[in-house]
Amino acid sequence: MYQHIVQYYETDKMGITHHSNYIRRMEEEGQGTYGNYPSKYNFYDNGEKIQPEERQLLRNRMDCVEYFGQTDPYVVDQERSYYRWFRKEAGFGTDRRTREELVRENQQLQQELSRIYAMKYWKFGKKVKSVLRKLRKK
């Protein structure tokens, strides 16, 4: 077991260890190595990886926090299963595209939108809209 003796330079004048030493302590303890190991909290009990969107929704929506608060969100087969609810209600689970495919599709749509904005018809339409607004104000 690793044991560290606090040195005087790591403390304030009252002998309290300063919080800035925390990062150095974690590095000495091997956080860089052990932090990369997969955790059981990254997966549901059926072995499926928990996506960031699933975590964010459970943390940020108070109705979800209250409803699933008394359950283990990592257990798939239970009466109030967050796993099943998320796939059914949040619309996930039916679309089997990978994250990379969705990112690629999003980039393609952004490029198409940029091309539309660059078209002379779009620019002309914006000018017409601006003129019509001014005429309506008068």
C-alpha positions in Angstrom: 0.0 0.0 0.0 1.3 3.4 -1.0 1.8 5.8 1.9 2.7 9.5 1.5 4.1 11.6 4.3 3.1 15.2 3.8 6.0 17.6 3.6 6.0 21.1 5.1 6.2 22.8 1.6 2.9 21.1 0.8 1.0 22.8 3.6 0.0 26.3 4.6 1.4 27.8 7.8 -1.2 26.0 9.9 -0.2 22.5 8.6 -3.2 22.0 6.3 -2.4 20.3 3.0 -3.2 22.6 0.1 -5.7 21.4 -2.5 -3.3 22.1 -5.3 -1.4 18.9 -4.3 -4.4 16.7 -5.2 -3.5 16.3 -8.9 0.1 15.4 -8.0 -1.1 12.9 -5.4 -3.5 11.3 -8.0 -0.6 11.0 -10.5 1.6 9.4 -7.8 -1.2 6.9 -7.0 -1.4 5.8 -10.6 -4.5 7.5 -11.7 -3.1 7.9 -15.2 -2.8 4.1 -15.5 -5.8 2.9 -13.5 -8.1 5.7 -14.9 -8.0 4.0 -18.3 -9.3 0.7 -17.1 -12.9 0.0 -17.9 -15.2 0.4 -14.9 -18.3 -1.6 -14.2 -20.2 1.7 -14.0 -19.6 2.2 -17.8 -21.8 -0.8 -18.7 -25.3 -2.1 -18.0 -25.6 -5.5 -16.3 -26.2 -7.0 -19.8 -22.8 -5.8 -20.9 -24.0 -3.0 -23.2 -22.0 0.3 -22.9 -23.7 3.3 -21.3 -23.7 6.2 -23.7 -23.0 9.8 -22.6 -26.5 10.9 -23.7 -28.0 8.3 -21.3 -26.0 9.6 -18.4 -26.8 13.2 -19.1 -30.5 12.6 -19.4 -30.6 10.7 -16.1 -28.6 13.4 -14.3 -30.3 16.5 -15.8 -34.0 15.7 -15.9 -35.5 15.9 -12.4 -38.5 13.7 -13.4 -36.1 10.9 -14.4 -34.1 11.4 -11.2 -37.2 11.1 -9.1 -38.7 8.2 -11.1 -35.5 6.1 -11.2 -34.1 7.3 -7.9 -35.0 4.2 -6.0 -33.7 1.8 -8.6 -30.3 0.7 -9.9 -30.0 2.4 -13.3 -27.5 -0.3 -14.4 -29.8 -3.2 -14.0 -31.7 -4.0 -17.2 -34.3 -6.5 -16.0 -36.3 -4.7 -13.3 -39.7 -3.2 -13.1 -38.5 0.4 -13.5 -35.7 -0.2 -16.0 -34.0 3.0 -17.1 -32.4 1.0 -19.9 -35.7 -0.1 -21.4 -37.4 3.3 -20.7 -34.5 5.2 -22.5 -34.8 3.1 -25.6 -38.5 3.3 -25.7 -39.4 6.8 -24.6 -36.3 8.7 -25.6 -36.3 7.2 -29.1 -33.0 5.5 -28.8 -32.4 1.8 -29.5 -34.5 1.6 -32.6 -31.9 3.4 -34.7 -28.9 1.1 -35.0 -26.5 3.6 -36.6 -23.2 4.0 -34.9 -22.1 7.3 -33.4 -19.6 7.7 -36.3 -22.3 7.3 -38.9 -24.5 9.9 -37.2 -21.6 12.3 -37.0 -20.8 11.8 -40.6 -24.5 12.3 -41.6 -24.5 15.5 -39.5 -21.4 16.8 -41.3 -23.0 16.1 -44.7 -26.1 17.9 -43.7 -24.1 20.9 -42.5 -22.2 21.0 -45.8 -25.5 20.9 -47.7 -26.9 23.7 -45.6 -23.8 25.7 -46.2 -24.2 25.2 -50.0 -27.8 26.4 -49.8 -26.8 29.5 -47.9 -24.2 30.2 -50.6 -26.7 30.0 -53.4 -27.7 33.2 -55.1 -31.4 32.3 -54.7 -31.0 32.1 -51.0 -29.3 35.5 -50.9 -31.9 37.0 -53.2 -34.7 35.6 -51.0 -33.2 37.2 -47.9 -33.1 40.6 -49.6 -36.7 40.2 -50.7 -37.7 39.2 -47.2 -35.9 42.3 -45.8 -37.6 44.6 -48.2 -41.1 43.1 -47.4 -40.5 43.6 -43.7 -39.6 47.3 -44.3 -42.7 47.8 -46.4 -45.0 46.2 -43.8 -43.6 48.6 -41.1 -44.7 51.6 -43.2 
